[in-house]
Amino acid sequence: MKIGIIGAGSIGQALAGHMAKAGHEVIVSNSRGPETLAGLVRQLGPRARAGTRQEAAAADMVMLSVPWEQVREALSGVPAWNGRILVDATNPVLLPGFRLADLGGSTSSEVVASLAPGARVVKTANTLLAAVLAAEPRQSGGRRVLFMSGDDAGAKTEVSGLFGQAGFATVDLGGLAIGGRLQQFPGGPLPTLNLLKLD
């Protein structure tokens, strides 16, 4: 599968690393242009390449990992979604002070879904610290847990399988309105929990 990564910060790099290691073609993009990602692509290996935001957004599945202030811009002017999956790994954090952005009563992933009409949005990979997310997910006879929520059952099944290939265990929290609130940072009870599902 071809996977596009929009946002090449620490979370985006962790996602790209796991997806490339699992054997998928990865297109990594950032706001500064593909030429700034040469070093990262070398580290990720032959299955990864740098691309524009539009190229990453045209992939079979897209993962979004940009700061909250950049979400709207990151999702503007991209190819039509037409039912493709958008994995939302963002958090609605405003700095300084790690304040919750004004979401108008919605969850952050409901906001993301409104900015990506036609996408099947799955919220995951947003609750772990970047270094923990990047680490080997198979630990001590178990697999690291990723919480997941979304309104499309088929999309969640596909995302769960993808992260399962990479060594994670997923826990389905339900839809974006309820599950998304549980895993939302700041405010939800699940962020920063580092859990293992025993094999």
Biotite code that builds the C-alpha atoms (Angstrom):
import biotite.structure as struc

atoms = struc.array([
    struc.Atom([0.000, 0.000, 0.000], chain_id="A", res_id=1, res_name="MET", atom_name="CA", element="C"),
    struc.Atom([1.092, 3.562, -0.680], chain_id="A", res_id=2, res_name="LYS", atom_name="CA", element="C"),
    struc.Atom([0.856, 5.679, 2.470], chain_id="A", res_id=3, res_name="ILE", atom_name="CA", element="C"),
    struc.Atom([1.162, 9.459, 2.547], chain_id="A", res_id=4, res_name="GLY", atom_name="CA", element="C"),
    struc.Atom([2.389, 11.257, 5.653], chain_id="A", res_id=5, res_name="ILE", atom_name="CA", element="C"),
    struc.Atom([1.457, 14.937, 5.989], chain_id="A", res_id=6, res_name="ILE", atom_name="CA", element="C"),
    struc.Atom([3.704, 16.391, 8.667], chain_id="A", res_id=7, res_name="GLY", atom_name="CA", element="C"),
    struc.Atom([7.256, 15.197, 9.266], chain_id="A", res_id=8, res_name="ALA", atom_name="CA", element="C"),
    struc.Atom([7.693, 16.095, 12.917], chain_id="A", res_id=9, res_name="GLY", atom_name="CA", element="C"),
    struc.Atom([8.422, 13.493, 15.556], chain_id="A", res_id=10, res_name="SER", atom_name="CA", element="C"),
    struc.Atom([4.993, 11.797, 15.286], chain_id="A", res_id=11, res_name="ILE", atom_name="CA", element="C"),
    struc.Atom([5.049, 11.793, 11.490], chain_id="A", res_id=12, res_name="GLY", atom_name="CA", element="C"),
    struc.Atom([8.550, 10.332, 11.492], chain_id="A", res_id=13, res_name="GLN", atom_name="CA", element="C"),
    struc.Atom([7.468, 7.593, 13.895], chain_id="A", res_id=14, res_name="ALA", atom_name="CA", element="C"),
    struc.Atom([4.500, 6.686, 11.695], chain_id="A", res_id=15, res_name="LEU", atom_name="CA", element="C"),
    struc.Atom([6.619, 6.719, 8.546], chain_id="A", res_id=16, res_name="ALA", atom_name="CA", element="C"),
    struc.Atom([9.200, 4.484, 10.186], chain_id="A", res_id=17, res_name="GLY", atom_name="CA", element="C"),
    struc.Atom([6.669, 1.862, 11.242], chain_id="A", res_id=18, res_name="HIS", atom_name="CA", element="C"),
    struc.Atom([4.898, 1.863, 7.883], chain_id="A", res_id=19, res_name="MET", atom_name="CA", element="C"),
    struc.Atom([8.138, 1.558, 5.881], chain_id="A", res_id=20, res_name="ALA", atom_name="CA", element="C"),
    struc.Atom([9.376, -1.219, 8.167], chain_id="A", res_id=21, res_name="LYS", atom_name="CA", element="C"),
    struc.Atom([6.079, -3.055, 7.628], chain_id="A", res_id=22, res_name="ALA", atom_name="CA", element="C"),
    struc.Atom([6.791, -3.038, 3.878], chain_id="A", res_id=23, res_name="GLY", atom_name="CA", element="C"),
    struc.Atom([4.640, -0.171, 2.644], chain_id="A", res_id=24, res_name="HIS", atom_name="CA", element="C"),
    struc.Atom([5.651, 2.589, 0.242], chain_id="A", res_id=25, res_name="GLU", atom_name="CA", element="C"),
    struc.Atom([5.755, 5.853, 2.177], chain_id="A", res_id=26, res_name="VAL", atom_name="CA", element="C"),
    struc.Atom([5.569, 9.420, 0.858], chain_id="A", res_id=27, res_name="ILE", atom_name="CA", element="C"),
    struc.Atom([6.620, 11.940, 3.506], chain_id="A", res_id=28, res_name="VAL", atom_name="CA", element="C"),
    struc.Atom([5.758, 15.625, 3.215], chain_id="A", res_id=29, res_name="SER", atom_name="CA", element="C"),
    struc.Atom([6.118, 18.783, 5.259], chain_id="A", res_id=30, res_name="ASN", atom_name="CA", element="C"),
    struc.Atom([5.434, 22.497, 4.873], chain_id="A", res_id=31, res_name="SER", atom_name="CA", element="C"),
    struc.Atom([9.016, 23.313, 3.847], chain_id="A", res_id=32, res_name="ARG", atom_name="CA", element="C"),
    struc.Atom([9.262, 21.149, 0.740], chain_id="A", res_id=33, res_name="GLY", atom_name="CA", element="C"),
    struc.Atom([10.605, 17.712, -0.256], chain_id="A", res_id=34, res_name="PRO", atom_name="CA", element="C"),
    struc.Atom([14.222, 18.883, -0.490], chain_id="A", res_id=35, res_name="GLU", atom_name="CA", element="C"),
    struc.Atom([14.290, 19.400, 3.293], chain_id="A", res_id=36, res_name="THR", atom_name="CA", element="C"),
    struc.Atom([13.458, 15.729, 3.913], chain_id="A", res_id=37, res_name="LEU", atom_name="CA", element="C"),
    struc.Atom([16.440, 14.085, 2.204], chain_id="A", res_id=38, res_name="ALA", atom_name="CA", element="C"),
    struc.Atom([18.087, 13.070, 5.480], chain_id="A", res_id=39, res_name="GLY", atom_name="CA", element="C"),
    struc.Atom([14.904, 11.596, 6.897], chain_id="A", res_id=40, res_name="LEU", atom_name="CA", element="C"),
    struc.Atom([14.204, 9.622, 3.736], chain_id="A", res_id=41, res_name="VAL", atom_name="CA", element="C"),
    struc.Atom([17.716, 8.140, 3.865], chain_id="A", res_id=42, res_name="ARG", atom_name="CA", element="C"),
    struc.Atom([17.062, 7.012, 7.441], chain_id="A", res_id=43, res_name="GLN", atom_name="CA", element="C"),
    struc.Atom([13.713, 5.488, 6.519], chain_id="A", res_id=44, res_name="LEU", atom_name="CA", element="C"),
    struc.Atom([15.206, 3.399, 3.726], chain_id="A", res_id=45, res_name="GLY", atom_name="CA", element="C"),
    struc.Atom([14.314, 2.504, 0.142], chain_id="A", res_id=46, res_name="PRO", atom_name="CA", element="C"),
    struc.Atom([10.549, 2.278, 0.682], chain_id="A", res_id=47, res_name="ARG", atom_name="CA", element="C"),
    struc.Atom([10.325, 5.978, 1.561], chain_id="A", res_id=48, res_name="ALA", atom_name="CA", element="C"),
    struc.Atom([10.506, 9.089, -0.554], chain_id="A", res_id=49, res_name="ARG", atom_name="CA", element="C"),
    struc.Atom([9.880, 12.777, -0.041], chain_id="A", res_id=50, res_name="ALA", atom_name="CA", element="C"),
    struc.Atom([6.971, 14.435, -1.793], chain_id="A", res_id=51, res_name="GLY", atom_name="CA", element="C"),
    struc.Atom([4.774, 17.476, -1.785], chain_id="A", res_id=52, res_name="THR", atom_name="CA", element="C"),
    struc.Atom([1.738, 17.718, 0.471], chain_id="A", res_id=53, res_name="ARG", atom_name="CA", element="C"),
    struc.Atom([-0.486, 17.106, -2.550], chain_id="A", res_id=54, res_name="GLN", atom_name="CA", element="C"),
    struc.Atom([1.469, 13.966, -3.500], chain_id="A", res_id=55, res_name="GLU", atom_name="CA", element="C"),
    struc.Atom([1.223, 12.595, 0.027], chain_id="A", res_id=56, res_name="ALA", atom_name="CA", element="C"),
    struc.Atom([-2.498, 13.416, 0.132], chain_id="A", res_id=57, res_name="ALA", atom_name="CA", element="C"),
    struc.Atom([-3.085, 11.408, -3.066], chain_id="A", res_id=58, res_name="ALA", atom_name="CA", element="C"),
    struc.Atom([-1.825, 8.141, -1.542], chain_id="A", res_id=59, res_name="ALA", atom_name="CA", element="C"),
    struc.Atom([-4.015, 5.096, -0.864], chain_id="A", res_id=60, res_name="ASP", atom_name="CA", element="C"),
    struc.Atom([-4.116, 6.043, 2.825], chain_id="A", res_id=61, res_name="MET", atom_name="CA", element="C"),
    struc.Atom([-3.053, 9.343, 4.378], chain_id="A", res_id=62, res_name="VAL", atom_name="CA", element="C"),
    struc.Atom([-1.774, 10.065, 7.886], chain_id="A", res_id=63, res_name="MET", atom_name="CA", element="C"),
    struc.Atom([-2.047, 13.592, 9.267], chain_id="A", res_id=64, res_name="LEU", atom_name="CA", element="C"),
    struc.Atom([0.408, 14.664, 11.990], chain_id="A", res_id=65, res_name="SER", atom_name="CA", element="C"),
    struc.Atom([0.740, 18.436, 11.926], chain_id="A", res_id=66, res_name="VAL", atom_name="CA", element="C"),
    struc.Atom([0.354, 20.994, 14.737], chain_id="A", res_id=67, res_name="PRO", atom_name="CA", element="C"),
    struc.Atom([-3.271, 21.980, 15.249], chain_id="A", res_id=68, res_name="TRP", atom_name="CA", element="C"),
    struc.Atom([-2.746, 25.481, 13.880], chain_id="A", res_id=69, res_name="GLU", atom_name="CA", element="C"),
    struc.Atom([-1.681, 23.927, 10.551], chain_id="A", res_id=70, res_name="GLN", atom_name="CA", element="C"),
    struc.Atom([-4.518, 21.414, 10.123], chain_id="A", res_id=71, res_name="VAL", atom_name="CA", element="C"),
    struc.Atom([-6.747, 23.593, 7.964], chain_id="A", res_id=72, res_name="ARG", atom_name="CA", element="C"),
    struc.Atom([-3.905, 24.565, 5.627], chain_id="A", res_id=73, res_name="GLU", atom_name="CA", element="C"),
    struc.Atom([-2.616, 20.983, 5.458], chain_id="A", res_id=74, res_name="ALA", atom_name="CA", element="C"),
    struc.Atom([-6.008, 19.721, 4.254], chain_id="A", res_id=75, res_name="LEU", atom_name="CA", element="C"),
    struc.Atom([-6.707, 22.524, 1.783], chain_id="A", res_id=76, res_name="SER", atom_name="CA", element="C"),
    struc.Atom([-6.190, 22.110, -1.938], chain_id="A", res_id=77, res_name="GLY", atom_name="CA", element="C"),
    struc.Atom([-5.572, 18.355, -1.815], chain_id="A", res_id=78, res_name="VAL", atom_name="CA", element="C"),
    struc.Atom([-7.009, 15.726, -4.185], chain_id="A", res_id=79, res_name="PRO", atom_name="CA", element="C"),
    struc.Atom([-10.609, 14.616, -3.602], chain_id="A", res_id=80, res_name="ALA", atom_name="CA", element="C"),
    struc.Atom([-10.830, 11.961, -0.910], chain_id="A", res_id=81, res_name="TRP", atom_name="CA", element="C"),
    struc.Atom([-13.448, 9.754, -2.578], chain_id="A", res_id=82, res_name="ASN", atom_name="CA", element="C"),
    struc.Atom([-13.664, 7.416, 0.416], chain_id="A", res_id=83, res_name="GLY", atom_name="CA", element="C"),
    struc.Atom([-9.942, 7.099, 1.030], chain_id="A", res_id=84, res_name="ARG", atom_name="CA", element="C"),
    struc.Atom([-8.859, 6.777, 4.679], chain_id="A", res_id=85, res_name="ILE", atom_name="CA", element="C"),
    struc.Atom([-7.427, 9.716, 6.596], chain_id="A", res_id=86, res_name="LEU", atom_name="CA", element="C"),
    struc.Atom([-5.671, 8.731, 9.827], chain_id="A", res_id=87, res_name="VAL", atom_name="CA", element="C"),
    struc.Atom([-5.829, 11.662, 12.216], chain_id="A", res_id=88, res_name="ASP", atom_name="CA", element="C"),
    struc.Atom([-2.896, 11.715, 14.646], chain_id="A", res_id=89, res_name="ALA", atom_name="CA", element="C"),
    struc.Atom([-3.290, 15.386, 15.561], chain_id="A", res_id=90, res_name="THR", atom_name="CA", element="C"),
    struc.Atom([-4.099, 16.943, 18.926], chain_id="A", res_id=91, res_name="ASN", atom_name="CA", element="C"),
    struc.Atom([-5.974, 20.269, 19.352], chain_id="A", res_id=92, res_name="PRO", atom_name="CA", element="C"),
    struc.Atom([-3.238, 21.834, 21.465], chain_id="A", res_id=93, res_name="VAL", atom_name="CA", element="C"),
    struc.Atom([-2.534, 25.547, 21.519], chain_id="A", res_id=94, res_name="LEU", atom_name="CA", element="C"),
    struc.Atom([0.769, 26.837, 22.841], chain_id="A", res_id=95, res_name="LEU", atom_name="CA", element="C"),
    struc.Atom([1.922, 28.175, 25.191], chain_id="A", res_id=96, res_name="PRO", atom_name="CA", element="C"),
    struc.Atom([0.369, 26.299, 28.057], chain_id="A", res_id=97, res_name="GLY", atom_name="CA", element="C"),
    struc.Atom([-1.008, 23.247, 26.214], chain_id="A", res_id=98, res_name="PHE", atom_name="CA", element="C"),
    struc.Atom([-4.497, 24.778, 26.012], chain_id="A", res_id=99, res_name="ARG", atom_name="CA", element="C"),
    struc.Atom([-7.394, 23.068, 24.275], chain_id="A", res_id=100, res_name="LEU", atom_name="CA", element="C"),
    struc.Atom([-8.363, 24.811, 21.048], chain_id="A", res_id=101, res_name="ALA", atom_name="CA", element="C"),
    struc.Atom([-11.916, 26.072, 20.678], chain_id="A", res_id=102, res_name="ASP", atom_name="CA", element="C"),
    struc.Atom([-13.628, 23.197, 18.865], chain_id="A", res_id=103, res_name="LEU", atom_name="CA", element="C"),
    struc.Atom([-17.181, 24.508, 19.103], chain_id="A", res_id=104, res_name="GLY", atom_name="CA", element="C"),
    struc.Atom([-18.342, 21.481, 21.074], chain_id="A", res_id=105, res_name="GLY", atom_name="CA", element="C"),
    struc.Atom([-17.001, 18.945, 18.551], chain_id="A", res_id=106, res_name="SER", atom_name="CA", element="C"),
    struc.Atom([-14.057, 16.597, 18.948], chain_id="A", res_id=107, res_name="THR", atom_name="CA", element="C"),
    struc.Atom([-10.887, 17.456, 17.079], chain_id="A", res_id=108, res_name="SER", atom_name="CA", element="C"),
    struc.Atom([-11.402, 14.548, 14.685], chain_id="A", res_id=109, res_name="SER", atom_name="CA", element="C"),
    struc.Atom([-14.918, 15.710, 13.880], chain_id="A", res_id=110, res_name="GLU", atom_name="CA", element="C"),
    struc.Atom([-13.334, 19.040, 12.941], chain_id="A", res_id=111, res_name="VAL", atom_name="CA", element="C"),
    struc.Atom([-10.733, 17.225, 10.826], chain_id="A", res_id=112, res_name="VAL", atom_name="CA", element="C"),
    struc.Atom([-13.493, 15.228, 9.112], chain_id="A", res_id=113, res_name="ALA", atom_name="CA", element="C"),
    struc.Atom([-15.342, 18.454, 8.279], chain_id="A", res_id=114, res_name="SER", atom_name="CA", element="C"),
    struc.Atom([-12.173, 19.752, 6.583], chain_id="A", res_id=115, res_name="LEU", atom_name="CA", element="C"),
    struc.Atom([-11.742, 16.554, 4.542], chain_id="A", res_id=116, res_name="ALA", atom_name="CA", element="C"),
    struc.Atom([-15.171, 15.860, 2.990], chain_id="A", res_id=117, res_name="PRO", atom_name="CA", element="C"),
    struc.Atom([-15.329, 12.380, 1.502], chain_id="A", res_id=118, res_name="GLY", atom_name="CA", element="C"),
    struc.Atom([-12.535, 11.004, 3.719], chain_id="A", res_id=119, res_name="ALA", atom_name="CA", element="C"),
    struc.Atom([-13.121, 8.124, 6.101], chain_id="A", res_id=120, res_name="ARG", atom_name="CA", element="C"),
    struc.Atom([-11.427, 9.511, 9.222], chain_id="A", res_id=121, res_name="VAL", atom_name="CA", element="C"),
    struc.Atom([-9.863, 7.262, 11.852], chain_id="A", res_id=122, res_name="VAL", atom_name="CA", element="C"),
    struc.Atom([-8.345, 8.802, 14.977], chain_id="A", res_id=123, res_name="LYS", atom_name="CA", element="C"),
    struc.Atom([-5.266, 6.965, 16.277], chain_id="A", res_id=124, res_name="THR", atom_name="CA", element="C"),
    struc.Atom([-1.575, 7.323, 17.179], chain_id="A", res_id=125, res_name="ALA", atom_name="CA", element="C"),
    struc.Atom([-2.223, 10.584, 19.041], chain_id="A", res_id=126, res_name="ASN", atom_name="CA", element="C"),
    struc.Atom([-2.040, 9.483, 22.683], chain_id="A", res_id=127, res_name="THR", atom_name="CA", element="C"),
    struc.Atom([1.563, 8.284, 23.061], chain_id="A", res_id=128, res_name="LEU", atom_name="CA", element="C"),
    struc.Atom([4.644, 10.410, 23.502], chain_id="A", res_id=129, res_name="LEU", atom_name="CA", element="C"),
    struc.Atom([6.599, 10.510, 20.240], chain_id="A", res_id=130, res_name="ALA", atom_name="CA", element="C"),
    struc.Atom([9.549, 8.505, 21.565], chain_id="A", res_id=131, res_name="ALA", atom_name="CA", element="C"),
    struc.Atom([7.202, 5.782, 22.845], chain_id="A", res_id=132, res_name="VAL", atom_name="CA", element="C"),
    struc.Atom([5.273, 5.686, 19.566], chain_id="A", res_id=133, res_name="LEU", atom_name="CA", element="C"),
    struc.Atom([8.526, 5.388, 17.616], chain_id="A", res_id=134, res_name="ALA", atom_name="CA", element="C"),
    struc.Atom([9.879, 2.512, 19.724], chain_id="A", res_id=135, res_name="ALA", atom_name="CA", element="C"),
    struc.Atom([9.495, -1.164, 18.893], chain_id="A", res_id=136, res_name="GLU", atom_name="CA", element="C"),
    struc.Atom([5.822, -1.933, 19.681], chain_id="A", res_id=137, res_name="PRO", atom_name="CA", element="C"),
    struc.Atom([6.443, -5.577, 20.640], chain_id="A", res_id=138, res_name="ARG", atom_name="CA", element="C"),
    struc.Atom([7.518, -5.539, 24.271], chain_id="A", res_id=139, res_name="GLN", atom_name="CA", element="C"),
    struc.Atom([7.707, -8.076, 27.114], chain_id="A", res_id=140, res_name="SER", atom_name="CA", element="C"),
    struc.Atom([5.387, -10.658, 25.604], chain_id="A", res_id=141, res_name="GLY", atom_name="CA", element="C"),
    struc.Atom([2.867, -8.104, 24.397], chain_id="A", res_id=142, res_name="GLY", atom_name="CA", element="C"),
    struc.Atom([2.135, -5.372, 21.876], chain_id="A", res_id=143, res_name="ARG", atom_name="CA", element="C"),
    struc.Atom([1.816, -1.648, 22.524], chain_id="A", res_id=144, res_name="ARG", atom_name="CA", element="C"),
    struc.Atom([-1.780, -0.415, 22.452], chain_id="A", res_id=145, res_name="VAL", atom_name="CA", element="C"),
    struc.Atom([-3.044, 2.270, 20.110], chain_id="A", res_id=146, res_name="LEU", atom_name="CA", element="C"),
    struc.Atom([-6.500, 3.652, 20.854], chain_id="A", res_id=147, res_name="PHE", atom_name="CA", element="C"),
    struc.Atom([-8.662, 4.162, 17.798], chain_id="A", res_id=148, res_name="MET", atom_name="CA", element="C"),
    struc.Atom([-12.010, 5.761, 16.997], chain_id="A", res_id=149, res_name="SER", atom_name="CA", element="C"),
    struc.Atom([-13.964, 6.420, 13.831], chain_id="A", res_id=150, res_name="GLY", atom_name="CA", element="C"),
    struc.Atom([-17.413, 6.391, 12.301], chain_id="A", res_id=151, res_name="ASP", atom_name="CA", element="C"),
    struc.Atom([-16.650, 3.911, 9.502], chain_id="A", res_id=152, res_name="ASP", atom_name="CA", element="C"),
    struc.Atom([-16.248, 0.291, 10.654], chain_id="A", res_id=153, res_name="ALA", atom_name="CA", element="C"),
    struc.Atom([-14.479, -0.797, 7.474], chain_id="A", res_id=154, res_name="GLY", atom_name="CA", element="C"),
    struc.Atom([-11.933, 1.999, 7.756], chain_id="A", res_id=155, res_name="ALA", atom_name="CA", element="C"),
    struc.Atom([-11.193, 1.069, 11.358], chain_id="A", res_id=156, res_name="LYS", atom_name="CA", element="C"),
    struc.Atom([-10.707, -2.572, 10.373], chain_id="A", res_id=157, res_name="THR", atom_name="CA", element="C"),
    struc.Atom([-8.249, -1.559, 7.660], chain_id="A", res_id=158, res_name="GLU", atom_name="CA", element="C"),
    struc.Atom([-6.304, 0.795, 9.945], chain_id="A", res_id=159, res_name="VAL", atom_name="CA", element="C"),
    struc.Atom([-6.227, -1.803, 12.709], chain_id="A", res_id=160, res_name="SER", atom_name="CA", element="C"),
    struc.Atom([-4.790, -4.355, 10.294], chain_id="A", res_id=161, res_name="GLY", atom_name="CA", element="C"),
    struc.Atom([-2.179, -1.907, 9.078], chain_id="A", res_id=162, res_name="LEU", atom_name="CA", element="C"),
    struc.Atom([-0.941, -1.098, 12.569], chain_id="A", res_id=163, res_name="PHE", atom_name="CA", element="C"),
    struc.Atom([-1.176, -4.770, 13.465], chain_id="A", res_id=164, res_name="GLY", atom_name="CA", element="C"),
    struc.Atom([1.335, -5.502, 10.699], chain_id="A", res_id=165, res_name="GLN", atom_name="CA", element="C"),
    struc.Atom([3.642, -2.977, 12.358], chain_id="A", res_id=166, res_name="ALA", atom_name="CA", element="C"),
    struc.Atom([3.327, -4.770, 15.701], chain_id="A", res_id=167, res_name="GLY", atom_name="CA", element="C"),
    struc.Atom([0.700, -2.711, 17.541], chain_id="A", res_id=168, res_name="PHE", atom_name="CA", element="C"),
    struc.Atom([-2.563, -3.797, 19.143], chain_id="A", res_id=169, res_name="ALA", atom_name="CA", element="C"),
    struc.Atom([-5.535, -1.476, 18.601], chain_id="A", res_id=170, res_name="THR", atom_name="CA", element="C"),
    struc.Atom([-8.420, -0.843, 20.974], chain_id="A", res_id=171, res_name="VAL", atom_name="CA", element="C"),
    struc.Atom([-11.593, 0.442, 19.292], chain_id="A", res_id=172, res_name="ASP", atom_name="CA", element="C"),
    struc.Atom([-13.266, 3.181, 21.340], chain_id="A", res_id=173, res_name="LEU", atom_name="CA", element="C"),
    struc.Atom([-16.258, 3.668, 19.038], chain_id="A", res_id=174, res_name="GLY", atom_name="CA", element="C"),
    struc.Atom([-17.190, 6.719, 16.978], chain_id="A", res_id=175, res_name="GLY", atom_name="CA", element="C"),
    struc.Atom([-15.456, 10.061, 16.670], chain_id="A", res_id=176, res_name="LEU", atom_name="CA", element="C"),
    struc.Atom([-17.883, 11.872, 18.980], chain_id="A", res_id=177, res_name="ALA", atom_name="CA", element="C"),
    struc.Atom([-17.382, 9.557, 21.981], chain_id="A", res_id=178, res_name="ILE", atom_name="CA", element="C"),
    struc.Atom([-14.155, 7.667, 21.320], chain_id="A", res_id=179, res_name="GLY", atom_name="CA", element="C"),
    struc.Atom([-12.473, 10.770, 19.939], chain_id="A", res_id=180, res_name="GLY", atom_name="CA", element="C"),
    struc.Atom([-13.199, 12.605, 23.170], chain_id="A", res_id=181, res_name="ARG", atom_name="CA", element="C"),
    struc.Atom([-11.711, 9.805, 25.286], chain_id="A", res_id=182, res_name="LEU", atom_name="CA", element="C"),
    struc.Atom([-8.417, 9.921, 23.392], chain_id="A", res_id=183, res_name="GLN", atom_name="CA", element="C"),
    struc.Atom([-8.289, 13.673, 22.852], chain_id="A", res_id=184, res_name="GLN", atom_name="CA", element="C"),
    struc.Atom([-5.366, 15.645, 24.259], chain_id="A", res_id=185, res_name="PHE", atom_name="CA", element="C"),
    struc.Atom([-5.779, 17.793, 26.233], chain_id="A", res_id=186, res_name="PRO", atom_name="CA", element="C"),
    struc.Atom([-8.862, 16.739, 28.157], chain_id="A", res_id=187, res_name="GLY", atom_name="CA", element="C"),
    struc.Atom([-9.330, 13.030, 27.526], chain_id="A", res_id=188, res_name="GLY", atom_name="CA", element="C"),
    struc.Atom([-8.436, 10.336, 30.081], chain_id="A", res_id=189, res_name="PRO", atom_name="CA", element="C"),
    struc.Atom([-6.370, 8.134, 27.746], chain_id="A", res_id=190, res_name="LEU", atom_name="CA", element="C"),
    struc.Atom([-3.457, 10.269, 26.426], chain_id="A", res_id=191, res_name="PRO", atom_name="CA", element="C"),
    struc.Atom([0.028, 9.330, 27.721], chain_id="A", res_id=192, res_name="THR", atom_name="CA", element="C"),
    struc.Atom([-1.142, 5.875, 28.881], chain_id="A", res_id=193, res_name="LEU", atom_name="CA", element="C"),
    struc.Atom([1.437, 3.342, 27.679], chain_id="A", res_id=194, res_name="ASN", atom_name="CA", element="C"),
    struc.Atom([-0.322, -0.026, 27.736], chain_id="A", res_id=195, res_name="LEU", atom_name="CA", element="C"),
    struc.Atom([0.570, -3.481, 26.431], chain_id="A", res_id=196, res_name="LEU", atom_name="CA", element="C"),
    struc.Atom([-1.888, -6.102, 25.229], chain_id="A", res_id=197, res_name="LYS", atom_name="CA", element="C"),
    struc.Atom([-0.455, -9.464, 26.233], chain_id="A", res_id=198, res_name="LEU", atom_name="CA", element="C"),
    struc.Atom([-0.116, -12.033, 23.474], chain_id="A", res_id=199, res_name="ASP", atom_name="CA", element="C"),
])
